[in-house]
């Protein structure tokens, strides 16, 4: 190539044809002198005595660095030490495009430095194509010479050959005709034979080092994107992180929409600015759709020559599209575009394909999290509605009687629960008290509790006794039997006319009877358990229940409660128990029904000290007036 340019090269008229050279090119290169040239003496800077010293310097320069830039500068200095030049260049071959480009130069203009030469073009291209040295005494007489510098008169181009493969060319140009001699050629060939190996080693080291750095960055990117669960944040971060390993000017992530059977733009950027695109892409449409259809990446070095390309960005010249595959399904495509032809290469393709696997997993996780989050929000709304419905099933306020007062409180362990209580008007100063606990918790228990409550209210119109009411309710549940579903329930009928209480129990917690015992010296509080028992409802058919009648006096209390009260646990796993409940009952002096309810619930809450409730808590207190 010319010293001020790489676009003017020529083939010597005396050079052997390419087909003849091919017969003798089975070695590291053919540097034999041309048959038509006579030996020349040259005023070269290295005499035979100092050639060994020069070779030592050359070996030292080549063996002490693996950095390609450093290597190129050292080679330039070494060549200048033996051949005085003003214009010098080392050109390397791009394996993908098979073009020669200047990796190092002295004396060329910036325009020439940026020039790319095809194999066979100019003297440099001919030297690479013919795989042999071309020494041109007068470039103006060469048909292949590209006149980039009108001052140049002679040129010497030596191919760099490694393992029988041309990887580049040394090129020296001079403004003096026939400046380069056979001795120049011999020395430059000697340097080239060793530099070629050093260049290949340096390029290999650079490639391996770059790959190691890329893998480290990919690992870092993978760790970061797996921690992002918001899909929009994830896609934006992928675009930011991807630029650390592959530069791009236009970037797009498209995701597959199962409903429309199209790829939709979820994130697009153009020259660093976020843009909105409404266009969808079908399977097989354009480079993006083709990559998804083939389930493999597509690298288009020049989209103008690619019939698959759909012109969205008219300035685009090269494009790289990689499908995102998760569990065998294409869920999206990453697409990169650039305004330069041949910008993306095989390394870019491998890097993006490697990253795409992790991106696909992260996107799938983010979409799954998004669906779960939306489902949770929907369930929260449904549970809140169910809670409101359940509260409407409970009596709005206790009944008012002349000879008794009532108080009740219900607290669900979760947003909705399986405990129920009700006051059923029996007329003539009578009211039925029902308190139950459905097996299980949360929504299933609440639904079954609603069923039990509905049946209970429908039977209340018959004004059945507690035992008969439980038997009838059990029969109704048997007709609507659900596997492993049952309810414990206690029914008590208060008769205000004689202040008596009829009780029947179907597996519920036995209530406590609190009475005042007076003596000549003091008044004490007595707490007894009402020994009423029976099978839970819904388990067995044709069950009969026992019934008890209790007479009360003024100030007596009957405390009905679900197992969530005595079974409440503190942080140490200790249960509140009926003994602590009895102490609370005994500690109250002349309580009302409402104050007794508040005292019990406060004692339970203090005992738990913020520990999460694991069971529903229901409390009903009857006080005889």
C-alpha positions in Angstrom: 0.0 0.0 0.0 1.2 3.5 -0.6 2.8 5.5 2.1 0.3 8.1 2.2 -2.5 5.9 1.2 -3.5 2.3 1.0 -5.4 2.7 -2.1 -2.6 2.6 -4.7 -1.0 -0.7 -5.2 0.1 -2.6 -8.3 1.4 -5.9 -9.4 4.8 -6.0 -10.8 4.8 -7.0 -14.5 7.5 -9.6 -13.8 5.5 -11.2 -10.9 4.4 -14.7 -11.4 0.6 -15.3 -12.1 -1.5 -16.2 -9.1 -2.1 -19.8 -10.3 1.7 -20.4 -10.5 2.2 -19.0 -7.0 -0.4 -21.3 -5.6 1.7 -24.3 -6.5 4.5 -23.2 -4.3 2.6 -21.7 -1.3 2.4 -24.7 1.0 4.9 -23.2 3.4 4.7 -20.2 5.8 5.0 -17.9 2.8 6.9 -17.6 -0.5 9.6 -15.0 0.0 12.1 -16.3 -2.7 13.6 -13.6 -4.9 12.1 -13.1 -8.3 14.0 -14.9 -11.1 14.2 -11.9 -13.3 16.0 -9.7 -10.9 19.8 -9.3 -10.6 21.4 -9.2 -7.2 21.8 -5.6 -5.9 24.0 -4.1 -3.3 22.2 -1.7 -1.0 23.2 0.8 1.5 21.3 -0.9 4.3 21.6 0.0 7.9 22.2 -3.6 9.1 25.4 -5.2 8.0 25.8 -9.0 8.2 27.9 -8.7 11.3 25.0 -7.0 13.2 22.2 -9.1 11.8 22.3 -11.5 14.8 22.0 -8.5 17.1 19.1 -7.2 15.1 17.4 -10.6 15.3 17.8 -10.6 19.1 16.3 -7.1 19.3 13.4 -8.3 17.1 12.8 -11.4 19.2 12.9 -9.3 22.4 10.5 -6.8 21.0 8.0 -9.4 19.8 8.2 -11.7 22.8 7.8 -9.2 25.6 4.3 -8.0 24.8 0.9 -9.4 24.0 -0.6 -6.0 23.5 -1.3 -5.4 19.8 -0.9 -1.6 19.9 2.5 -1.9 21.7 3.6 -4.6 19.2 2.7 -2.5 16.2 4.7 0.5 17.5 7.7 -1.7 18.3 7.6 -3.2 14.8 7.5 0.3 13.3 10.6 1.3 15.2 12.4 -1.9 14.3 11.7 -1.5 10.6 12.8 2.1 10.7 16.1 0.9 12.2 16.9 -1.0 9.1 15.0 0.8 6.4 14.6 4.5 6.3 11.0 5.3 5.5 8.5 8.1 5.6 5.4 6.0 4.8 4.8 2.7 6.5 1.6 0.7 7.3 0.7 -2.6 8.8 -2.7 -3.8 7.4 -4.6 -6.7 8.8 -7.4 -8.8 7.2 -10.9 -8.8 8.6 -11.8 -12.5 8.5 -15.5 -11.8 8.2 -15.4 -9.2 5.4 -12.0 -10.3 3.9 -10.9 -6.7 3.7 -7.6 -5.2 4.5 -7.6 -2.3 7.0 -4.8 -0.3 8.5 -4.0 -1.4 12.1 -0.9 0.9 12.3 0.4 3.6 9.9 2.9 6.4 9.7 2.7 9.0 6.9 -0.8 8.3 5.6 -3.6 10.8 5.6 -6.7 10.1 7.8 -8.8 9.4 4.6 -6.4 6.8 3.5 -6.2 5.3 7.0 -9.9 4.7 7.0 -9.9 3.0 3.6 -10.8 -0.7 3.4 -9.2 -2.7 0.6 -10.6 -5.8 -0.9 -8.3 -8.8 -1.6 -6.5 -8.2 -4.9 -7.1 -4.4 -5.0 -4.0 -2.3 -5.2 -0.5 -3.5 -4.7 -1.3 -4.4 -1.0 -4.3 -6.4 -2.1 -2.3 -8.2 -4.8 0.4 -9.1 -2.3 -2.2 -10.6 0.0 -4.0 -12.4 -2.8 -0.8 -13.8 -4.4 0.6 -14.6 -0.9 4.1 -13.2 -1.9 6.2 -10.1 -1.7 5.7 -7.4 -4.4 8.6 -4.9 -4.8 7.6 -2.2 -7.3 10.3 0.1 -8.6 7.9 2.5 -10.4 4.3 2.5 -9.2 3.2 4.7 -12.1 3.7 1.7 -14.4 1.6 -0.8 -12.4 -1.9 -1.5 -13.5 -3.1 -2.3 -10.0 -1.6 0.7 -8.3 -4.0 3.1 -6.7 -2.7 6.6 -6.9 -3.5 8.0 -3.4 -0.3 9.9 -3.0 1.1 11.4 -6.2 4.5 11.8 -4.6 5.1 8.0 -4.2 7.3 6.3 -6.7 8.2 2.9 -5.3 6.6 0.4 -2.9 7.4 -2.8 -1.1 4.5 -5.0 0.1 5.2 -8.1 2.2 2.4 -10.5 3.2 2.1 -11.7 6.9 1.5 -15.4 6.8 0.7 -17.8 9.7 -0.1 -21.5 9.3 -0.4 -21.0 5.5 -3.0 -18.2 6.1 -2.5 -14.6 5.1 -3.4 -12.4 8.1 -2.1 -9.0 6.8 0.5 -7.1 4.8 3.6 -4.9 5.6 3.6 -1.9 3.2 6.4 0.6 2.7 6.3 3.4 0.2 9.0 5.9 -1.0 9.1 9.0 -3.1 12.3 7.8 -4.7 12.0 5.4 -7.7 13.6 2.0 -7.2 14.3 2.9 -3.6 13.8 -0.6 -2.2 16.5 -3.3 -2.8 16.6 -7.0 -2.6 18.3 -6.6 0.8 15.4 -4.5 2.0 13.0 -7.1 0.8 14.9 -9.9 2.5 15.0 -8.1 5.8 11.4 -7.1 5.7 10.4 -10.7 4.9 12.5 -11.9 7.8 10.7 -9.4 10.1 7.3 -10.3 8.6 7.7 -14.0 9.2 8.2 -13.4 12.9 5.8 -10.5 13.3 3.0 -12.6 11.7 3.2 -15.1 14.6 3.5 -12.3 17.2 0.5 -10.5 15.7 -1.6 -13.7 15.7 -0.7 -14.4 19.3 -1.5 -10.8 20.3 -4.8 -11.0 18.5 -5.6 -14.3 20.1 -4.7 -12.9 23.5 -6.8 -9.8 22.9 -9.7 -12.0 21.8 -9.4 -14.3 24.8 -9.0 -11.3 27.2 -12.0 -9.6 25.6 -14.0 -12.8 25.9 -13.1 -13.1 29.6 -14.1 -9.5 30.2 -17.3 -10.1 28.3 -18.1 -13.2 30.3 -17.5 -11.3 33.6 -19.8 -8.5 32.4 -22.4 -11.0 31.3 -22.2 -12.7 34.7 -22.7 -9.4 36.4 -25.6 -8.5 34.1 -27.2 -11.8 34.8 -27.0 -11.4 38.5 -28.5 -7.9 38.3 -31.4 -8.6 36.0 -32.5 -11.7 37.9 -33.2 -9.4 40.9 -35.6 -7.1 39.0 -39.2 -8.3 39.1 -40.9 -5.3 37.5 -41.1 -5.9 33.8 -40.8 -2.3 32.6 -37.9 -1.7 34.9 -36.3 -4.9 33.8 -36.5 -4.2 30.1 -35.1 -0.7 30.5 -32.2 -2.0 32.6 -31.5 -4.7 30.0 -31.1 -1.9 27.4 -28.7 0.0 29.7 -26.6 -3.0 30.6 -26.4 -4.4 27.1 -24.5 -1.3 25.9 -21.6 -2.3 28.2 -20.9 -5.3 26.0 -22.4 -4.4 22.6 -22.7 -0.8 21.3 -25.8 0.0 19.3 -27.6 3.0 18.0 -31.1 1.5 17.9 -32.4 -1.1 20.4 -35.7 -2.9 20.6 -37.2 -5.6 22.8 -40.4 -7.2 21.4 -42.5 -9.7 23.5 -44.9 -12.3 22.2 -48.6 -11.6 22.7 -50.4 -15.0 22.9 -53.8 -13.4 22.3 -52.9 -11.4 19.2 -50.2 -13.9 18.0 -47.9 -11.0 17.3 -44.7 -9.6 18.6 -45.3 -6.2 20.3 -42.7 -3.5 20.9 -42.3 -3.3 24.7 -39.1 -1.1 24.7 -37.5 0.8 21.8 -34.7 3.4 21.9 -33.1 5.4 19.1 -29.8 7.1 19.7 -30.3 6.8 23.4 -33.8 8.3 23.4 -36.9 6.2 24.3 -39.3 6.0 21.4 -42.8 4.6 21.2 -43.6 2.1 18.4 -47.1 0.8 17.8 -46.2 -1.6 14.9 -46.4 -5.3 15.7 -44.4 -8.0 14.0 -45.8 -11.4 12.9 -43.9 -14.6 12.8 -41.6 -14.7 9.7 -42.0 -11.0 9.1 -38.8 -9.1 8.5 -35.5 -10.0 10.2 -37.1 -10.0 13.6 -39.9 -12.3 12.6 -37.5 -14.5 10.7 -35.2 -14.9 13.8 -38.2 -15.9 15.9 -39.5 -18.3 13.2 -36.0 -19.9 12.8 -35.5 -19.9 16.6 -31.9 -18.7 16.0 -30.1 -15.4 15.8 -29.8 -13.5 12.5 -26.9 -11.2 11.6 -27.5 -9.0 8.6 -24.2 -7.1 7.8 -26.0 -4.9 5.2 -29.8 -4.7 5.4 -30.0 -3.1 2.0 -29.0 -6.4 0.5 -31.3 -8.5 2.8 -34.7 -9.2 1.3 -36.1 -9.9 4.7 -35.5 -6.4 6.0 -38.4 -4.1 6.7 -37.3 -0.5 6.6 -38.4 1.1 9.8 -35.3 3.2 10.4 -34.1 4.3 7.0 -30.5 4.9 8.2 -30.0 1.4 9.4 -27.3 -0.6 7.7 -26.5 -3.6 9.9 -28.9 -5.5 12.2 -28.7 -8.2 14.8 -31.8 -10.0 16.0 -31.8 -12.8 18.6 -34.8 -14.7 19.8 -35.7 -15.0 23.5 -36.5 -18.7 24.2 -37.9 -19.9 27.5 -38.9 -23.5 28.0 -38.8 -24.2 24.3 -41.1 -21.2 23.5 -40.1 -18.0 21.8 -41.3 -15.3 24.1 -39.7 -12.3 22.4 -36.8 -10.9 20.3 -33.9 -8.6 21.1 -33.0 -6.4 18.0 -30.0 -4.2 17.6 -29.4 -1.8 14.7 -26.5 0.4 13.6 -25.9 2.9 10.8 -22.6 1.3 9.8 -22.3 -1.6 7.3 -20.7 -4.8 8.8 -20.8 -3.3 12.3 -21.9 -6.4 14.1 -19.8 -9.5 14.0 -19.8 -13.1 15.1 -18.5 -12.1 18.6 -21.5 -9.8 19.0 -23.8 -12.5 17.9 -22.4 -15.1 20.3 -22.4 -12.6 23.2 -26.0 -11.5 22.6 -27.1 -15.1 22.2 -25.5 -16.0 25.5 -27.1 -13.1 27.2 -30.5 -13.8 25.6 -30.9 -17.0 27.5 -30.7 -15.3 30.9 -32.8 -12.3 29.6 -35.5 -14.8 28.6 -35.6 -16.3 32.1 -35.6 -12.9 33.8 -38.5 -11.7 31.5 -40.5 -14.9 32.2 -39.9 -14.4 36.0 -40.9 -10.8 35.8 -44.1 -11.6 33.8 -44.9 -14.4 36.3 -44.4 -12.1 39.2 -46.6 -9.5 37.5 -49.4 -12.0 37.0 -49.0 -13.2 40.6 -49.1 -9.6 41.8 -52.2 -8.8 39.8 -53.8 -12.0 41.1 -52.9 -11.1 44.6 -54.5 -7.7 44.2 -57.6 -9.3 42.7 -57.8 -11.8 45.6 -57.3 -9.0 48.1 -60.3 -7.2 46.6 -62.3 -10.4 46.6 -61.4 -11.1 50.2 -62.3 -7.6 51.3 -65.7 -8.0 49.6 -66.1 -11.5 51.2 -65.2 -9.9 54.6 -67.8 -7.3 54.2 -70.4 -10.0 53.2 -69.4 -12.1 56.2 -69.8 -9.1 58.6 -73.2 -8.5 57.1 -74.1 -12.1 58.1 -73.3 -11.4 61.7 -76.1 -9.7 63.8 -75.7 -5.9 63.7 -76.2 -5.6 67.5 -77.2 -7.9 70.4 -80.9 -8.2 71.3 -82.4 -6.1 74.1 -84.2 -8.0 76.9 -85.7 -6.9 80.2 -83.9 -9.5 82.3 -80.7 -10.0 80.4 -78.0 -8.1 78.5 -75.8 -9.5 75.7 -72.4 -8.5 74.3 -70.5 -10.1 71.4 -67.2 -9.7 69.5 -65.7 -11.5 66.5 -62.1 -11.2 65.3 -60.9 -13.2 62.2 -57.4 -14.5 62.2 -57.2 -13.5 58.5 -59.3 -11.1 56.5 -62.2 -13.6 56.7 -62.7 -16.5 59.0 -64.8 -19.6 59.9 -66.3 -18.5 63.2 -70.0 -17.6 63.3 -72.4 -16.4 65.9 -76.0 -15.3 65.8 -79.1 -14.2 67.8 -82.3 -15.8 66.6 -85.6 -14.3 67.7 -87.9 -17.0 69.0 -90.6 -14.5 70.2 -92.4 -14.2 73.5 -89.2 -13.0 75.3 -87.1 -15.9 74.0 -83.9 -15.6 71.9 -81.6 -18.4 70.6 -77.9 -17.9 70.9 -75.7 -19.8 68.3 -72.0 -19.8 68.3 -70.0 -22.1 65.8 -66.6 -22.8 64.4 -66.1 -24.2 60.9 -63.2 -26.5 60.2 -60.4 -24.8 58.3 -59.6 -21.1 57.8 -59.9 -18.3 55.3 -62.1 -18.4 52.2 -63.2 -22.1 52.3 -64.2 -21.8 56.0 -66.0 -18.5 55.4 -68.0 -20.0 52.5 -69.0 -23.0 54.6 -69.8 -20.7 57.5 -72.1 -18.7 55.2 -73.8 -22.0 54.2 -74.3 -23.0 57.9 -75.6 -19.5 58.8 -78.1 -19.6 56.0 -79.5 -23.0 57.0 -79.5 -22.0 60.6 -81.6 -18.9 60.0 -84.0 -20.9 57.8 -84.6 -23.4 60.6 -85.0 -20.6 63.2 -88.6 -19.9 62.0 -89.6 -23.3 63.4 -88.6 -22.3 67.0 -87.0 -25.7 67.6 -85.4 -26.6 70.9 -81.5 -26.4 71.0 -81.1 -30.2 70.6 -83.7 -30.4 67.8 -82.2 -27.4 66.1 -78.8 -29.0 66.0 -80.2 -32.3 64.7 -82.1 -30.6 61.9 -79.0 -28.5 61.0 -76.9 -31.7 60.9 -79.4 -33.4 58.6 -79.4 -30.4 56.3 -75.6 -30.4 56.1 -75.6 -34.1 55.4 -77.6 -33.4 52.3 -75.0 -30.9 51.3 -72.0 -32.9 52.5 -68.5 -31.7 51.7 -65.5 -34.0 52.3 -63.6 -33.1 55.5 -65.8 -30.2 56.2 -67.8 -29.8 59.4 -68.8 -27.3 62.0 -68.9 -27.3 65.8 -71.8 -25.4 67.3 -73.5 -24.6 70.6 -77.1 -23.4 70.7 -78.7 -21.9 73.9 -82.2 -20.5 74.2 -82.7 -17.7 76.8 -86.2 -17.4 78.3 -86.5 -13.9 79.7 -89.7 -14.7 81.6 -88.0 -17.2 84.0 -84.4 -16.4 83.4 -83.5 -19.9 82.3 -81.1 -21.1 79.6 -81.5 -24.3 77.5 -78.2 -25.5 76.1 -77.2 -28.2 73.5 -73.7 -28.6 72.3 -72.4 -30.1 69.0 -68.7 -30.3 69.6 -68.2 -26.7 70.5 -66.1 -25.3 73.3 -68.0 -25.7 76.6 -69.2 -22.4 78.0 -68.3 -21.0 81.4 -71.0 -20.1 84.1 -70.0 -17.3 86.4 -71.9 -16.8 89.6 -71.6 -14.8 92.8 -71.4 -16.7 96.1 -72.2 -14.7 99.2 -71.4 -15.5 102.8 -71.6 -13.6 106.0 -68.0 -12.4 105.6 -67.5 -11.9 101.9 -68.7 -12.5 98.3 -66.7 -14.7 96.0 -66.9 -15.3 92.2 -67.4 -18.9 91.2 -66.5 -20.1 87.6 -67.8 -23.5 86.4 -67.8 -25.3 83.1 -71.1 -26.2 81.6 -70.6 -29.9 80.7 -72.5 -30.0 77.5 -71.1 -32.3 74.7 -72.0 -33.8 71.3 -70.7 -34.7 67.8 -69.8 -31.9 65.4 -72.4 -31.2 62.6 -71.9 -32.5 59.1 -69.9 -35.7 60.0 -72.5 -38.3 60.9 -76.2 -38.8 59.9 -79.1 -39.1 62.4 -77.3 -37.7 65.4 -79.2 -36.9 68.6 -78.0 -34.2 71.1 -78.4 -33.8 74.9 -80.0 -30.7 76.3 -79.5 -28.9 79.6 -81.5 -26.2 81.4 -79.8 -23.8 83.7 -81.5 -21.3 86.0 -79.7 -18.0 86.6 -79.8 -15.3 89.3 -79.2 -11.6 89.0 -75.6 -10.9 88.1 -74.8 -14.4 86.8 -72.9 -14.6 83.5 -72.6 -17.2 80.8 -69.5 -16.9 78.6 -69.6 -18.5 75.2 -66.4 -18.6 73.2 -64.6 -20.3 70.3 -61.4 -22.2 70.7 -59.4 -19.2 69.4 -59.7 -17.7 72.9 -58.1 -20.5 75.1 -55.8 -21.6 72.2 -54.2 -18.1 71.7 -50.4 -18.4 71.9 -47.7 -16.0 72.9 -44.1 -15.8 71.5 -43.0 -18.7 73.6 -45.7 -21.0 72.3 -47.6 -21.0 75.6 -51.4 -21.1 75.3 -53.8 -18.7 77.1 -55.9 -21.6 78.4 -59.1 -21.7 80.4 -57.3 -21.2 83.7 -56.2 -17.7 82.7 -59.7 -17.1 81.3 -61.2 -18.1 84.6 -58.8 -15.7 86.5 -60.0 -12.8 84.2 -63.6 -13.7 85.0 -63.0 -13.8 88.7 -61.1 -10.5 88.7 -64.1 -8.5 87.4 -66.3 -6.8 90.0 -69.9 -6.2 89.0 -69.1 -6.3 85.3 -71.5 -5.7 82.5 -71.7 -8.0 79.5 -69.8 -5.5 77.4 -67.1 -4.8 80.0 -66.5 -8.5 80.5 -66.0 -9.0 76.7 -63.5 -6.1 76.6 -61.7 -7.5 79.7 -61.3 -10.9 78.2 -60.1 -9.7 74.8 -57.6 -7.3 76.4 -56.2 -10.1 78.5 -55.8 -12.3 75.4 -54.2 -9.5 73.5 -51.8 -8.6 76.3 -50.8 -12.3 76.6 -50.1 -12.6 72.9 -48.0 -9.4 72.9 -48.3 -8.8 69.2 -47.9 -12.5 68.2 -49.9 -13.2 65.0 -53.3 -14.7 65.6 -53.6 -18.2 64.1 -57.3 -18.8 64.8 -60.5 -16.8 64.8 -61.7 -15.4 68.1 -65.4 -15.2 68.9 -66.9 -14.2 72.3 -70.5 -13.9 73.4 -71.4 -12.9 77.0 -74.9 -13.2 78.6 -75.5 -11.4 81.9 -78.7 -12.0 83.9 -80.3 -8.8 85.1 
